[in-house]
Amino acid sequence: MPKPNPKTDLSGLLGAATRAKDIERPRIEDETPVPQNTATPEFQERRVNVAVRESVHKPLRLYSVKSGRQVRDLVEEAVERYLKDVGEL
């Protein structure tokens, strides 16, 4: 009978899996649970994909970095401001 190859022998892999389950690991469920779907309709998000000219995109990205704010927040603020100006919000 040939000698078992530890690289291909499943019993070796199963043994390693059995030993691994005995190692103490932090459990995710031990952490504070993240509330699911608690957003009110006013704060629920909808994804909008838009294309902008490079001449707008580059300064927007640069300002985002300088101000430490995400592009999505800057765009949302600009759209809200525009909708208020035209009386739609």
VODOVO-591305 format. One record per residue (C-alpha): x negated, y negated, z negated; residue in three letters. Coordinates in steps of 0.25 Angstrom, whole numbers, plus 5000, padded with zeros to 4 digits. Layout:
BEGIN
{xx=X yy=Y zz=Z res=ALA};
...
% end
This chain:
BEGIN
{xx=5000 yy=5000 zz=5000 res=MET};
{xx=4994 yy=4986 zz=5004 res=PRO};
{xx=4991 yy=4976 zz=4993 res=LYS};
{xx=5002 yy=4965 zz=4992 res=PRO};
{xx=4998 yy=4952 zz=4998 res=ASN};
{xx=5000 yy=4941 zz=4988 res=PRO};
{xx=5003 yy=4931 zz=4999 res=LYS};
{xx=5014 yy=4939 zz=5005 res=THR};
{xx=5019 yy=4947 zz=4993 res=ASP};
{xx=5033 yy=4942 zz=4989 res=LEU};
{xx=5031 yy=4948 zz=4975 res=SER};
{xx=5020 yy=4938 zz=4973 res=GLY};
{xx=5028 yy=4926 zz=4978 res=LEU};
{xx=5040 yy=4931 zz=4969 res=LEU};
{xx=5031 yy=4932 zz=4957 res=GLY};
{xx=5026 yy=4918 zz=4959 res=ALA};
{xx=5040 yy=4913 zz=4960 res=ALA};
{xx=5044 yy=4920 zz=4948 res=THR};
{xx=5032 yy=4914 zz=4940 res=ARG};
{xx=5035 yy=4900 zz=4946 res=ALA};
{xx=5049 yy=4900 zz=4940 res=LYS};
{xx=5043 yy=4902 zz=4926 res=ASP};
{xx=5035 yy=4889 zz=4927 res=ILE};
{xx=5042 yy=4877 zz=4920 res=GLU};
{xx=5046 yy=4866 zz=4929 res=ARG};
{xx=5054 yy=4853 zz=4927 res=PRO};
{xx=5068 yy=4855 zz=4931 res=ARG};
{xx=5075 yy=4844 zz=4940 res=ILE};
{xx=5088 yy=4847 zz=4932 res=GLU};
{xx=5081 yy=4842 zz=4919 res=ASP};
{xx=5080 yy=4828 zz=4925 res=GLU};
{xx=5091 yy=4818 zz=4924 res=THR};
{xx=5101 yy=4821 zz=4935 res=PRO};
{xx=5102 yy=4811 zz=4947 res=VAL};
{xx=5117 yy=4807 zz=4948 res=PRO};
{xx=5123 yy=4812 zz=4961 res=GLN};
{xx=5132 yy=4803 zz=4969 res=ASN};
{xx=5135 yy=4792 zz=4959 res=THR};
{xx=5135 yy=4781 zz=4968 res=ALA};
{xx=5147 yy=4772 zz=4969 res=THR};
{xx=5152 yy=4769 zz=4983 res=PRO};
{xx=5146 yy=4755 zz=4982 res=GLU};
{xx=5132 yy=4762 zz=4981 res=PHE};
{xx=5133 yy=4774 zz=4990 res=GLN};
{xx=5123 yy=4774 zz=5001 res=GLU};
{xx=5125 yy=4776 zz=5016 res=ARG};
{xx=5113 yy=4778 zz=5025 res=ARG};
{xx=5112 yy=4768 zz=5037 res=VAL};
{xx=5101 yy=4770 zz=5047 res=ASN};
{xx=5097 yy=4758 zz=5055 res=VAL};
{xx=5086 yy=4754 zz=5065 res=ALA};
{xx=5079 yy=4741 zz=5064 res=VAL};
{xx=5069 yy=4734 zz=5072 res=ARG};
{xx=5055 yy=4736 zz=5069 res=GLU};
{xx=5054 yy=4721 zz=5067 res=SER};
{xx=5064 yy=4722 zz=5055 res=VAL};
{xx=5059 yy=4736 zz=5050 res=HIS};
{xx=5045 yy=4732 zz=5047 res=LYS};
{xx=5047 yy=4720 zz=5039 res=PRO};
{xx=5059 yy=4727 zz=5032 res=LEU};
{xx=5049 yy=4738 zz=5028 res=ARG};
{xx=5038 yy=4728 zz=5024 res=LEU};
{xx=5048 yy=4720 zz=5015 res=TYR};
{xx=5053 yy=4733 zz=5009 res=SER};
{xx=5038 yy=4737 zz=5005 res=VAL};
{xx=5035 yy=4722 zz=5000 res=LYS};
{xx=5048 yy=4722 zz=4992 res=SER};
{xx=5048 yy=4736 zz=4986 res=GLY};
{xx=5062 yy=4739 zz=4991 res=ARG};
{xx=5067 yy=4749 zz=5001 res=GLN};
{xx=5071 yy=4746 zz=5015 res=VAL};
{xx=5085 yy=4752 zz=5012 res=ARG};
{xx=5087 yy=4742 zz=5001 res=ASP};
{xx=5082 yy=4730 zz=5009 res=LEU};
{xx=5091 yy=4734 zz=5021 res=VAL};
{xx=5103 yy=4736 zz=5012 res=GLU};
{xx=5101 yy=4723 zz=5005 res=GLU};
{xx=5100 yy=4716 zz=5019 res=ALA};
{xx=5113 yy=4723 zz=5024 res=VAL};
{xx=5121 yy=4719 zz=5011 res=GLU};
{xx=5116 yy=4705 zz=5012 res=ARG};
{xx=5120 yy=4704 zz=5027 res=TYR};
{xx=5134 yy=4710 zz=5024 res=LEU};
{xx=5136 yy=4700 zz=5013 res=LYS};
{xx=5132 yy=4689 zz=5022 res=ASP};
{xx=5142 yy=4693 zz=5033 res=VAL};
{xx=5153 yy=4696 zz=5023 res=GLY};
{xx=5154 yy=4711 zz=5024 res=GLU};
{xx=5149 yy=4714 zz=5011 res=LEU};
% end
